[in-house]
């Protein structure tokens, strides 16, 4: 079992920025395959936002490309999501997602609210 610790959510006005962080709580002895972020807007399904592969390649949803940047810290068990030019439609609960030794794990979610 892998526990993910998320932080960095909050409330901002449109055009503002937030930085989310997700860390694997335990000491691990195998590399993480993929770390990524999903979000669930109010009343909608959870959707993919971005991910980063262990080798460093990244993928983004069209709705956030150019505004959000995902990074993997040098410790290889922490990912960050820098969110710039935030819009009200970015309001959602953001979830960290990790693929580790063949299983997917989810964080508890962190609320991001963007006001117009």
Number of C-alpha atoms within 10 A of each C-alpha: 8 16 14 22 17 23 17 15 18 14 14 18 14 17 14 14 17 17 16 21 21 25 21 19 13 11 8 12 6 8 12 18 17 20 28 26 26 19 23 18 17 11 7 9 9 15 14 19 22 24 26 21 16 15 9 10 11 17 15 19 14 11 12 16 12 12 14 20 19 24 21 23 11 8 8 16 20 19 27 22 22 16 19 17 15 23 17 15 14 20 20 22 18 25 24 29 23 27 16 17 10 9 10 14 17 18 20 15 22 20 17 21 21 19 15 11
